[in-house]
Amino acid sequence: MKLLLDTHTFIWWDREPDRIPATTLMLMQQADTQLLVSSVGT
């Protein structure tokens, strides 16, 4: 599975994982999940 994370979700995952719903966190932590992080350029 591929999950596209917004930048703030990625930061929460690192610093405040309790802000992420349990189901989403479970999906993020599965070994077969590919995490992609969006970036905003200026």
Distance bins in CASP14 RR format, pairs under 12 A and 6 or more apart:
PFRMAT RR
TARGET T0000
AUTHOR 0000-0000-0000
RMODE 2
METHOD distances of the structure
MODEL  1
1 24 0 0 0 0 0 1 0 0 0 0 0
1 26 0 0 0 0 0 1 0 0 0 0 0
1 27 1 0 0 1 0 0 0 0 0 0 0
1 28 0 0 0 0 1 0 0 0 0 0 0
1 29 0 0 0 0 0 1 0 0 0 0 0
1 30 1 0 0 1 0 0 0 0 0 0 0
1 31 0 0 0 0 0 1 0 0 0 0 0
1 32 1 0 0 1 0 0 0 0 0 0 0
1 33 1 0 1 0 0 0 0 0 0 0 0
1 34 1 0 0 1 0 0 0 0 0 0 0
1 35 0 0 0 0 1 0 0 0 0 0 0
1 36 0 0 0 0 0 1 0 0 0 0 0
2 27 0 0 0 0 0 1 0 0 0 0 0
2 28 0 0 0 0 0 1 0 0 0 0 0
2 30 0 0 0 0 0 1 0 0 0 0 0
2 32 0 0 0 0 0 1 0 0 0 0 0
2 33 1 0 0 1 0 0 0 0 0 0 0
2 34 1 0 1 0 0 0 0 0 0 0 0
2 35 1 0 0 1 0 0 0 0 0 0 0
2 36 1 0 0 1 0 0 0 0 0 0 0
2 37 0 0 0 0 0 1 0 0 0 0 0
3 9 0 0 0 0 1 0 0 0 0 0 0
3 10 0 0 0 0 0 1 0 0 0 0 0
3 13 0 0 0 0 0 1 0 0 0 0 0
3 20 0 0 0 0 0 1 0 0 0 0 0
3 23 0 0 0 0 0 1 0 0 0 0 0
3 24 0 0 0 0 1 0 0 0 0 0 0
3 25 0 0 0 0 0 1 0 0 0 0 0
3 26 0 0 0 0 0 1 0 0 0 0 0
3 27 1 0 0 1 0 0 0 0 0 0 0
3 28 1 0 0 1 0 0 0 0 0 0 0
3 29 0 0 0 0 0 1 0 0 0 0 0
3 30 0 0 0 0 1 0 0 0 0 0 0
3 32 0 0 0 0 0 1 0 0 0 0 0
3 33 1 0 1 0 0 0 0 0 0 0 0
3 34 1 0 0 1 0 0 0 0 0 0 0
3 35 1 0 1 0 0 0 0 0 0 0 0
3 36 1 0 0 1 0 0 0 0 0 0 0
3 37 0 0 0 0 1 0 0 0 0 0 0
3 38 0 0 0 0 0 1 0 0 0 0 0
4 10 0 0 0 0 0 1 0 0 0 0 0
4 27 0 0 0 0 0 1 0 0 0 0 0
4 28 0 0 0 0 0 1 0 0 0 0 0
4 33 0 0 0 0 0 1 0 0 0 0 0
4 34 0 0 0 0 1 0 0 0 0 0 0
4 35 0 0 0 0 1 0 0 0 0 0 0
4 36 1 0 1 0 0 0 0 0 0 0 0
4 37 1 0 0 1 0 0 0 0 0 0 0
4 38 1 0 0 1 0 0 0 0 0 0 0
4 39 0 0 0 0 0 1 0 0 0 0 0
5 11 0 0 0 0 1 0 0 0 0 0 0
5 12 0 0 0 0 1 0 0 0 0 0 0
5 13 1 0 0 1 0 0 0 0 0 0 0
5 14 0 0 0 0 0 1 0 0 0 0 0
5 20 0 0 0 0 1 0 0 0 0 0 0
5 24 0 0 0 0 1 0 0 0 0 0 0
5 25 0 0 0 0 0 1 0 0 0 0 0
5 27 0 0 0 0 0 1 0 0 0 0 0
5 28 1 0 0 1 0 0 0 0 0 0 0
5 33 0 0 0 0 0 1 0 0 0 0 0
5 34 0 0 0 0 0 1 0 0 0 0 0
5 35 1 0 0 1 0 0 0 0 0 0 0
5 36 1 0 0 1 0 0 0 0 0 0 0
5 37 1 0 1 0 0 0 0 0 0 0 0
5 38 1 0 0 1 0 0 0 0 0 0 0
5 39 0 0 0 0 0 1 0 0 0 0 0
6 12 0 0 0 0 1 0 0 0 0 0 0
6 13 0 0 0 0 0 1 0 0 0 0 0
6 20 0 0 0 0 0 1 0 0 0 0 0
6 24 0 0 0 0 0 1 0 0 0 0 0
6 35 0 0 0 0 0 1 0 0 0 0 0
6 36 0 0 0 0 0 1 0 0 0 0 0
6 37 0 0 0 0 1 0 0 0 0 0 0
6 38 1 0 1 0 0 0 0 0 0 0 0
6 39 0 0 0 0 1 0 0 0 0 0 0
6 40 0 0 0 0 1 0 0 0 0 0 0
7 13 0 0 0 0 0 1 0 0 0 0 0
7 14 0 0 0 0 0 1 0 0 0 0 0
7 36 0 0 0 0 0 1 0 0 0 0 0
7 37 1 0 0 1 0 0 0 0 0 0 0
7 38 1 0 0 1 0 0 0 0 0 0 0
7 39 1 0 0 1 0 0 0 0 0 0 0
7 40 1 0 0 1 0 0 0 0 0 0 0
7 41 0 0 0 0 0 1 0 0 0 0 0
8 14 0 0 0 0 0 1 0 0 0 0 0
8 15 0 0 0 0 0 1 0 0 0 0 0
8 16 0 0 0 0 1 0 0 0 0 0 0
8 19 0 0 0 0 1 0 0 0 0 0 0
8 20 0 0 0 0 0 1 0 0 0 0 0
8 37 0 0 0 0 0 1 0 0 0 0 0
8 38 0 0 0 0 0 1 0 0 0 0 0
8 40 0 0 0 0 0 1 0 0 0 0 0
9 15 0 0 0 0 0 1 0 0 0 0 0
9 16 0 0 0 0 0 1 0 0 0 0 0
9 17 0 0 0 0 0 1 0 0 0 0 0
9 19 0 0 0 0 1 0 0 0 0 0 0
9 20 1 0 0 1 0 0 0 0 0 0 0
9 21 0 0 0 0 0 1 0 0 0 0 0
9 24 0 0 0 0 1 0 0 0 0 0 0
9 25 0 0 0 0 0 1 0 0 0 0 0
9 27 0 0 0 0 0 1 0 0 0 0 0
9 28 0 0 0 0 1 0 0 0 0 0 0
9 35 0 0 0 0 1 0 0 0 0 0 0
9 36 0 0 0 0 0 1 0 0 0 0 0
9 37 0 0 0 0 1 0 0 0 0 0 0
9 38 0 0 0 0 1 0 0 0 0 0 0
10 16 0 0 0 0 0 1 0 0 0 0 0
10 17 0 0 0 0 0 1 0 0 0 0 0
10 19 0 0 0 0 0 1 0 0 0 0 0
10 20 0 0 0 0 0 1 0 0 0 0 0
10 28 0 0 0 0 1 0 0 0 0 0 0
10 35 0 0 0 0 1 0 0 0 0 0 0
10 36 0 0 0 0 1 0 0 0 0 0 0
10 37 1 0 1 0 0 0 0 0 0 0 0
10 38 0 0 0 0 1 0 0 0 0 0 0
10 39 0 0 0 0 1 0 0 0 0 0 0
11 17 0 0 0 0 0 1 0 0 0 0 0
11 19 0 0 0 0 1 0 0 0 0 0 0
11 20 0 0 0 0 0 1 0 0 0 0 0
11 37 0 0 0 0 1 0 0 0 0 0 0
12 18 0 0 0 0 1 0 0 0 0 0 0
12 19 1 0 1 0 0 0 0 0 0 0 0
12 20 1 0 1 0 0 0 0 0 0 0 0
12 21 0 0 0 0 0 1 0 0 0 0 0
12 24 0 0 0 0 0 1 0 0 0 0 0
12 25 0 0 0 0 1 0 0 0 0 0 0
12 28 0 0 0 0 0 1 0 0 0 0 0
13 19 0 0 0 0 1 0 0 0 0 0 0
13 20 1 0 0 1 0 0 0 0 0 0 0
13 21 0 0 0 0 0 1 0 0 0 0 0
13 24 0 0 0 0 1 0 0 0 0 0 0
13 25 1 0 0 1 0 0 0 0 0 0 0
13 27 0 0 0 0 0 1 0 0 0 0 0
13 28 1 0 0 1 0 0 0 0 0 0 0
13 29 0 0 0 0 1 0 0 0 0 0 0
13 35 0 0 0 0 1 0 0 0 0 0 0
13 37 0 0 0 0 1 0 0 0 0 0 0
14 20 0 0 0 0 0 1 0 0 0 0 0
14 28 0 0 0 0 0 1 0 0 0 0 0
14 35 0 0 0 0 0 1 0 0 0 0 0
14 37 0 0 0 0 0 1 0 0 0 0 0
16 25 0 0 0 0 0 1 0 0 0 0 0
17 24 0 0 0 0 0 1 0 0 0 0 0
17 25 1 0 0 1 0 0 0 0 0 0 0
17 26 0 0 0 0 0 1 0 0 0 0 0
17 28 0 0 0 0 1 0 0 0 0 0 0
17 29 0 0 0 0 1 0 0 0 0 0 0
18 24 0 0 0 0 0 1 0 0 0 0 0
18 25 0 0 0 0 1 0 0 0 0 0 0
19 25 0 0 0 0 1 0 0 0 0 0 0
20 26 0 0 0 0 1 0 0 0 0 0 0
20 27 0 0 0 0 1 0 0 0 0 0 0
20 28 1 0 0 1 0 0 0 0 0 0 0
20 29 0 0 0 0 0 1 0 0 0 0 0
21 27 0 0 0 0 1 0 0 0 0 0 0
21 28 0 0 0 0 0 1 0 0 0 0 0
22 28 0 0 0 0 0 1 0 0 0 0 0
22 29 0 0 0 0 0 1 0 0 0 0 0
23 29 0 0 0 0 0 1 0 0 0 0 0
23 30 0 0 0 0 0 1 0 0 0 0 0
24 30 0 0 0 0 0 1 0 0 0 0 0
24 33 0 0 0 0 0 1 0 0 0 0 0
24 35 0 0 0 0 0 1 0 0 0 0 0
25 33 0 0 0 0 0 1 0 0 0 0 0
25 35 0 0 0 0 0 1 0 0 0 0 0
26 33 0 0 0 0 1 0 0 0 0 0 0
27 33 1 0 1 0 0 0 0 0 0 0 0
27 34 0 0 0 0 0 1 0 0 0 0 0
27 35 0 0 0 0 1 0 0 0 0 0 0
28 34 0 0 0 0 0 1 0 0 0 0 0
28 35 1 0 0 1 0 0 0 0 0 0 0
28 36 0 0 0 0 0 1 0 0 0 0 0
28 37 0 0 0 0 0 1 0 0 0 0 0
29 35 0 0 0 0 1 0 0 0 0 0 0
END
